[in-house]
Amino acid sequence: MKKHIVTLSSAAKNRLCEILKPTQTNYIRLSVKSGGCNGFNYDLQPINATPNKHDEVIHLDDKNSLLLCSKSIMYLFGLHIDYKHGILSNEFVFMNPNASNHCGCGKSFC
């Protein structure tokens, strides 16, 4: 079995598939962008493009996939993504063992 750069909980996979249902695509791209409280933010966006040869593809189900941006992969090794339902909010939770700092909102890291 292939070991992926990023792992996802069942809740995260299900939520990503729900996000893709109303779109005209079966791909959602995970990348890292500059900004936020600590230097970098995780960015999840449905995309209409097919993966390029350097993108890592993680199948969420039989038709939907998560694409890891090839330029962001070095920041994503070992990342685990979960999705939490709470009283005040529902959100993706990113657990990155290689990040030296995280902000209070959990969306920014360095």
C-alpha positions in Angstrom: 0.0 0.0 0.0 1.3 3.4 -1.0 2.1 5.8 1.9 0.8 9.3 1.3 2.5 12.6 2.1 -0.8 13.7 3.7 -3.3 11.6 5.6 -7.0 12.4 6.1 -9.6 11.2 8.6 -12.9 9.8 7.3 -14.6 13.0 8.5 -12.2 15.1 6.4 -12.6 12.9 3.3 -16.4 13.0 3.6 -16.4 16.8 4.0 -14.2 17.4 1.0 -16.5 15.2 -1.1 -19.5 17.2 0.1 -17.7 20.4 -0.9 -17.1 19.0 -4.4 -20.8 17.9 -5.0 -22.2 21.2 -6.2 -19.1 22.0 -8.3 -18.3 20.9 -11.8 -15.1 19.2 -10.8 -13.9 16.2 -8.9 -10.6 17.8 -7.7 -9.8 19.9 -4.7 -6.2 21.3 -4.5 -4.4 21.7 -1.2 -1.6 24.3 -1.3 0.3 26.5 1.1 0.1 30.2 0.7 2.1 33.0 2.3 0.2 35.0 4.9 -1.7 34.6 8.1 -0.5 35.1 11.7 2.5 32.8 11.4 3.7 33.0 7.9 1.8 30.3 5.9 -1.8 29.3 5.5 -3.3 26.0 4.2 -5.5 26.7 1.1 -8.2 24.2 -0.1 -9.8 25.1 -3.5 -11.9 23.1 -5.9 -10.2 23.3 -9.3 -11.2 22.5 -12.9 -7.7 21.5 -14.0 -6.5 18.0 -14.1 -3.4 17.1 -12.0 0.0 17.8 -13.5 2.7 15.2 -13.4 4.3 16.6 -10.2 1.1 16.9 -8.1 0.5 14.2 -5.6 -3.0 12.7 -6.0 -4.9 11.2 -3.0 -8.2 9.5 -3.9 -11.0 10.5 -1.5 -13.6 8.1 -3.0 -14.2 6.5 -6.4 -14.5 9.8 -8.2 -13.1 12.6 -6.1 -9.4 13.4 -5.4 -7.3 15.7 -3.3 -4.4 17.2 -5.2 -1.3 18.3 -3.3 0.3 21.3 -5.1 3.8 20.2 -6.2 5.2 23.6 -5.0 3.8 23.1 -1.5 4.7 19.5 -0.9 7.8 20.3 1.2 5.5 22.0 3.7 3.0 19.1 3.8 5.0 16.0 4.7 3.3 14.2 7.6 0.3 16.5 7.6 -2.9 14.9 9.0 -6.2 16.6 8.2 -9.3 16.1 10.3 -12.8 17.7 10.2 -14.4 18.7 13.5 -18.1 19.5 14.2 -18.5 21.8 17.1 -21.1 23.9 18.8 -19.7 27.2 17.6 -18.0 26.1 14.3 -17.3 23.3 11.9 -13.7 23.3 10.6 -10.8 21.5 9.1 -8.0 20.8 11.6 -4.5 20.6 10.2 -1.9 18.7 12.3 1.5 19.2 10.9 4.4 17.6 12.9 7.0 19.7 11.0 5.5 23.1 11.8 7.4 24.9 14.5 4.6 27.3 15.5 0.8 27.4 15.0 -1.5 30.4 15.5 -4.5 30.3 17.8 -6.9 29.9 14.9 -5.1 26.7 13.7 -5.0 27.9 10.1 -1.5 29.5 10.1 1.9 27.9 10.7 5.6 28.3 10.2 
